[in-house]
Amino acid sequence: MPPRLFPLFLALCAGQVAAAPCPDWPAEQARRELAALAAQLADWDDAYHRQGRSPISDELYDQSRQRLEDWHACFPAEATTTAAPLQGAGGPVAHPVAQTGLAKLRDAHAVRAWMVGRDDLWIQPKVDGVAVTLVYRDGRLQQVISRGDGRSGQDWTARARLIGAIPQNLPHRDALILQGELYWRVDDHVQARDGGNGLRGLAAGAMARGTLDEPRARQVGLFVWDWPNGPASMTERLQGLRALGFADSVALTLPLRTAAEAGQWRERWYHQPLPFASDGVVLRQGQRPSGDSWSAEPPSWAAAWKYPPRQALAQVRAVRFEIGRTGRITPLLQLQAVELDGRQVRRVSLGSLQRWRELDVRPGDQVAIALAGLTIPHMESVVWRAQQRTQLQVPDPAQHHALSCFRPTPGCASQFAARLQWLGGKQGLALPGVGAGTWEKLQLQGLLDWLTLAEEELARRPGFGQRSAASLSASFASARQRPFAQWLRALGLPPSGSAPLQGDWAALAAREAADWDAYAGVGPTRAAQLTAFFRHPEVLHLREQLQRSGIEGF
């Protein structure tokens, strides 16, 4: 795989995030943020090209490098010269023909544009492994050179001689130069289902080891994607490769007529089993310059179209802490919009306050977003952190519980709103036409203040007209007919197992914890919660309001 190359090709780059608005940073902060990202990219480059490790996925790397280029455009005065991705990745052995890398086509429109005016086109899967050059002389394997910086790399010949997928001898007497990909062989690998699954790292790790043992050597496969000093036409090159024994590579190099066909092959290889991980497709012209004119940069005669991103790089705009009806605190990240699987993602939940504390996500941080089960967006990791750490007002868990925030007092707005939504929703009173927007417009100061609002008063409230006030008044009136047990659940009664809720408030309030505990599905903890509910001052105040309103059972 010739990955992560040359941000000069930004017009074609598969940076799956549209250019975001420029950050509102003063000059000194911009200087720090740009320098920190450049240093992070340099660390990733070193790990990838020199150590054979992939600390970050290719798609997140591509988007991170694109983000740096965007910031350079936003803050040209603060931009500094950044190291080329392959700087320092070379080795002691020169490639006889440069490894070129590939420009990346962003979408189907870019594919169509690239194909205009070109003919004799071919398509291959873009194998996700480690690129190598193989040199044969007089039919014998002489050298295997790692990709390095495209001009020179490491000598992997000794390890390559242990890999059965690399022929040691070929029926070809002339000097032969092949370029291809060493990959980790698997059965029934479906990229859309399995992702990269760390397979590239396994291949890179096997070749980076001081010695290669036999079990690992058997797992390494070879996909030949070019023959730089071979015949001039693709058809002849494929015939020659087949005669040399590279039938598997030939079978996955197919003629291409239209951009629609390119999309069909891309979909097929994304969703159907292959013996290797792949991260897209490669489009090639059959006729291209001879290898002695190639250079270590993306050529005009080949390009990559990657698969849809499984992860998107998103910048955190804000961190909100939503408090649910029972006091559970859920951190929510508000994001600059990113696209995943055709969906715009603007916010994501971190699930729990504990997870937020472990991750310490702040505004300005860049995070990896993916779709769980292909539907629900979730945050997978912090990719890198903003240099300026924003202070946040974090709710105190000790102040929020099942019996807190029956009024919108300071710090209680979120939990109080959740109580209202529960009360009017299908779990509570099931009030027709009453949702979060209704409660927000009413601006209530108590959970049951709506019981005393007449239709005329509702019509005077901002956001309500005569018709909507009449409809809302009828909905509120229907609540008076709800059964006693339904009212209890609407107010937030803890789950009561098999305990009967018939009778009236006085009868249930008289039960001690041991009485509740005697019923199946309750238990000591829940029994204590039920007892506390009937004795809490705010709940008793709600009971008084219901008594005055004539609600049965209270």
C-alpha angles and dihedrals in degrees: 000000000000097000141169100021139161117341087207085089092069094136088064099030118125094229094154093202118080114237105285124219114275112268116254095240131147114236097263094050091047089052091052095046094048092047092049093051092046089052091048091052090049090053091050091048092052093049093047103042102030106027100034092235129129108207090170134030119259093244093053090045091052091049092047092053089047089051090055091051090050091051091049088056091048094048108026092161091056097043117111129196109274126208117258111254092248098041108134093008095107124105142204096275121075120220112240086219122024120252101236108198121211138265112230124234111218102211146338091288090057090048091054091048091049092051095051110113094007127110137174090053128172136187134212135173111262100240114217103222138090121302121234142174117226120201122197126184124186088354095302129111108252106167143005112195126191118234095253109160094336092261100061138003146164125303106249095167098114093052092042091059088065094054113094093202090065110075113228091201132030132190091244124101100189123082107281127198120188130180122201150128130277107213139179107255117230136165121242097358110176110190096203090054103033105029116202090318090197092288095132089053090052091053093045092046092051092053094042093056119104089236130019115219123213098253092054092043090057090054095057117093132185128227113187110209101172145016104205096188095036131106119315097244127063092228091057092044091052092048089051094048091050090052089050091055102259094122094141092059092046092051090059096049106086137175116259127205108166142021088244089060089050089055092048093052091045090054093045095051091043093055105029128074120271129173092243143035114267132186103198142316133293121222115205138181111231092219113055137147119287116267096253089072097050121113133196095265134081111289128220093238099064136038140170129235108196127212119260109288117262088197133036128201109234131182116225111235098180143349117226127186113215117196117207129214093271094046098262110151116219119186113218124196116214107208140193099256117272130179125235123172090344093308128117110229116199103158140022135189123236090203100224143025089239091060091049090052091051093049097035093206114189136178110284095032117128114229137185113242124194137167116254109217086357090284116062118063115226136170114250102182148334105263094192136339131241112251092227109064113211117218113235134201102236119193117242109241090210089065096053125065141124092294101042132097106026085151130043094251119154109302092014103085095101097046092043091052089050090052091053093048091050092047094053097035132089092273089057130026096334093223110193115242094002117125142144092291092055094053092045092055093047093057093204122193095203135034094246102030090112090070091077098043110114121210091252092054092048090054089056093054117102111263096025130100129190094271096046091045091053092049092048093047090054090049092051091048090055089061090069089067095054117115120259093248091053090052090052092054091047091055090053105265107178115246107285103196112208094340110128116240097196121124122040142302095273093056094050094042090055092063116105124215091263090055092054091043091059091070122085116256096025113087129176097292095049091043090057090049092051092050091048091050094059092047102043114117094228092050090048088053089054089051090054090052090051091048091053090049092053097242109168117251099023 
